[in-house]
């Protein structure tokens, strides 16, 4: 009888467990069923008060992204008063950081390795590497380099990556270029141009007249004219091309109409360019790849830039061989106006994203330069290659990005809520998740290359209105403190306590396990790199402590860029290097229409 009762009790217990487990699973599925992407393009959840800035009366409470951020960037582009302009840029960063979609981790340093026998190499804080004036052990026959894997695009107007920009800067010549002076300082100097004059107009606009060099040519020997620049710039802003960087031409009159206020005089070799408001960085723009000329045969899809036979260029090199996903070969372009001063005759760029294999090829002498190393090798490389392992300054920020339209709230909260209610809650949640991350650990134990924990998005190294104080030191300035959260080591515990307090408003929390029990599973997207992977694993581990399940997904570089651009992600790794020495290069990328607006603001 005892045995029978025991068996009956066991059977009843099993049924009860099935029922309760089933109910729990059903509840969880119901919770997740209402957790999906929404579209917050018109959600009115952003605020912008500009009344503290003389001449501005805007005080928007609960406006759309277009009502606030887009409008604010427009004001910045039109403002000629330096102090007001910088005050507006601080307002823009305040608004950007309030969303929680941008989670800065650290300010970049640039890590690369270059053989001691290489001379004449230099790089810029924008991340570009220059090999045209190099020799290897006294020879200019060939230099073997590895920048990254297969470039996403090497069309000057369509590229938005640093590796592509480095390639383009060797194949194309803009009106100006970055070079090293006799003291080793990085300077802007005329390239296709010989110089320019500037005139201030009565209406506040500025007119630049740029004189081109005589007898400029494309790599096939045909003439390069002033009108090629005008045509290329109008192509870059065309709706048909839909270039990521088309907003870079917003400083030129006629941009809004799709026909830039540029007069090309082929007979006299001049370009007359009218800016509605003069900007201090305009000459830097003339050295930026998007401003380089492209041949008339360049199609809207960029197909011309994928084939050696159609890749016509005007710079120091021409592309002569491309074994896709293996290597690219560039040979000196004899038609380049400054060809006699190009010391390196051939550049062989190997394509790979395997950090371990890249380092092995460097060590065995195959590569003379590499732009990445395995993260776990950094300490050893510092010791074993002190003269070849380089850590250089860089104007950039490494960050994590959320898709603004991704709903990571449980269905039990979002069900029946308006888009505005959900969007406001998500802002709080994303900012809370940011506080869980130990940026000092990432810099010291993972980065190991002098990275500085970031408490703002605009990178260190960019100056404020006074030309002396760094912009980031005035970010969200309150007394002696600055930044949007504290990155002091002593603040980690209080940061995490504050984060948990916020998250408990939206997610169920088990006080016994100290974990959230209904946080939807999310996926962290990153491109192939040991450094990106380790950072992703660290964040995964931190989130897991609190019951937040975050999976990792790795994609090849080109695919990763497109996935992020199209908004097919929830959370991803990201990084941005300044395009020129002005904070706006970190801010105007987030307008609704920007091709670099991976967060999908207003979309």
QUIDATA-V563747 format. One record per pair of residues at least 4 apart in sequence whose ideal C-beta (glycine too) atoms are under 6 Angstrom apart, sorted by the first residue. I is the first residue (numbers start at 1). GAP is how many residues later the second one is. Records with the same first field share a line. If there is no record, write none. Layout:
# QUIDATA-V563747
I: GAP / GAP
This chain:
# QUIDATA-V563747
17: 4
18: 4
31: 379 / 380 / 381 / 487
32: 488
33: 378
34: 377 / 380 / 381
35: 372 / 376 / 485
36: 371
37: 368 / 369
38: 369 / 381
39: 366
40: 364 / 365 / 379 / 383
41: 561 / 562
42: 22
43: 376 / 377 / 380
44: 18 / 19 / 20 / 376
45: 375 / 378 / 379
46: 17 / 22
47: 14
48: 12 / 20
49: 10
50: 6 / 8
51: 8
53: 31 / 34
60: 7 / 8
63: 4 / 5
65: 4 / 536 / 537
66: 4 / 526 / 536
69: 26
70: 521 / 522
72: 20
73: 515 / 518
75: 4 / 13
76: 9 / 12 / 13
77: 173
78: 199
79: 5 / 6
80: 197
82: 383
83: 382
86: 378 / 379
89: 494
92: 495
93: 365
96: 494
97: 387
99: 328
100: 327 / 330 / 331
101: 301 / 303 / 498
102: 297 / 355
103: 296 / 297 / 331
104: 293 / 295 / 350 / 353
105: 293 / 294 / 334 / 337 / 349
106: 292 / 337 / 345 / 347 / 348
107: 290 / 345 / 347 / 352 / 353
108: 286 / 288 / 290
109: 282 / 285 / 340 / 341 / 342
110: 282 / 284
111: 280 / 338
112: 259 / 278
113: 249 / 257 / 275 / 276
114: 4 / 7 / 255
115: 253
116: 271 / 272
117: 19 / 20
118: 16 / 18 / 250
119: 16
120: 13 / 14 / 15
121: 13
122: 8 / 58
123: 6
124: 4 / 54 / 62
125: 268 / 269 / 270
126: 451
127: 35 / 450
128: 37 / 38 / 41
129: 37
131: 12 / 213 / 216
132: 184 / 210
133: 210
134: 9 / 210
135: 4 / 5 / 208
136: 7 / 232
140: 203 / 204 / 205
141: 204
142: 204
143: 201 / 204 / 225
144: 204 / 223 / 224
145: 204 / 224
146: 204 / 206 / 212 / 221 / 224
147: 16 / 19 / 202 / 224
148: 15
149: 202 / 203 / 204 / 408
150: 175 / 201
151: 12 / 13
152: 9 / 406 / 409
153: 5 / 6 / 11 / 149
154: 10 / 13 / 14 / 151
155: 147 / 150
156: 12 / 16 / 133 / 136 / 138
157: 79 / 86 / 133
158: 85 / 144
159: 5 / 9
160: 84
165: 124
168: 4 / 121
170: 146 / 147
171: 142 / 144 / 146
172: 120 / 141 / 142 / 143
173: 18 / 19 / 141 / 142
174: 17 / 112 / 113 / 117 / 118
175: 17 / 18 / 35 / 111
176: 12 / 14 / 15 / 107 / 110 / 111
177: 14 / 110
178: 8 / 109
179: 8 / 10
180: 4
181: 4 / 6
188: 95 / 99
190: 4 / 5
192: 20 / 24
193: 17 / 19
194: 17 / 19
195: 16
196: 12 / 14
197: 12
198: 10
199: 8
200: 6
201: 4
205: 69 / 71
206: 69 / 72
207: 67
208: 65
209: 61 / 63
210: 61
211: 59
212: 14 / 57
213: 124
216: 8 / 121
217: 4 / 7 / 118
218: 4 / 6 / 94 / 96
219: 93 / 94 / 99 / 114 / 116
220: 92
221: 114
224: 4 / 90
225: 41
226: 38 / 40 / 43 / 45
227: 4 / 37 / 39
228: 65
229: 42 / 64
230: 32 / 34
232: 61 / 62
233: 27
234: 26
235: 6
236: 7 / 10 / 54
237: 9 / 12
240: 60
241: 59
244: 351 / 352
245: 45
247: 341 / 347
248: 42
249: 6
250: 5
251: 24 / 28
252: 8
253: 8 / 21 / 23
254: 5 / 6 / 7
261: 13
262: 11
263: 9
264: 7
265: 5
281: 299 / 301
284: 296
285: 6
286: 5
288: 291
294: 4
295: 17
297: 7
298: 6
299: 4 / 5
304: 6
305: 6
308: 11 / 14
311: 8
313: 5
316: 20 / 26
317: 13 / 16
318: 15
319: 11
320: 9 / 11
321: 8
322: 6
323: 4
325: 26
326: 25
327: 21 / 23 / 24
328: 21
329: 19
330: 17
331: 15
332: 10 / 13
334: 5
352: 6
353: 175
355: 17 / 19 / 175
356: 18
358: 12
359: 14 / 15
361: 5 / 6
362: 5 / 8
373: 4
374: 156
375: 155 / 156 / 159
377: 4
378: 70
380: 4
381: 4 / 8
382: 7
385: 4
391: 58 / 59
395: 64 / 66 / 183
396: 63 / 181
397: 57 / 60 / 62 / 179
398: 177
399: 175
401: 171 / 173 / 197 / 198
402: 28 / 169
403: 164 / 166 / 167 / 197
404: 195 / 196 / 197
405: 195
406: 164
408: 112 / 114
409: 4 / 5 / 16 / 97
410: 108
411: 4
413: 93
414: 8
417: 4 / 5
419: 4
425: 81
428: 74
432: 67 / 70 / 71
435: 60 / 63 / 64
436: 60 / 63 / 106
438: 54
439: 14 / 48
440: 4 / 13 / 49
441: 4
442: 4
443: 4 / 8 / 10
446: 88 / 89
447: 4
453: 34
455: 28 / 29 / 30 / 32
456: 16 / 19 / 27 / 28
458: 13 / 14 / 125 / 128
460: 10 / 12
462: 9 / 121
463: 4
464: 5 / 7 / 10
469: 4
471: 112
473: 9
475: 7 / 8
476: 8
477: 5
486: 5
491: 4
503: 4
504: 5
507: 9 / 11 / 12
508: 9 / 10
509: 7
510: 5 / 7
515: 31 / 32
516: 30 / 31
519: 29
521: 28
522: 28 / 48 / 49
523: 28 / 30 / 47
524: 12 / 26 / 28 / 47
525: 28 / 44 / 47
526: 6 / 10 / 28 / 47
527: 28 / 30 / 33
528: 26
532: 41
536: 16
540: 10
543: 5 / 7
555: 4 / 5
563: 5 / 6
564: 5 / 8 / 34
565: 33
567: 33
578: 7
579: 6
580: 5
584: 4
589: 5 / 7
590: 7 / 11
592: 10
597: 4
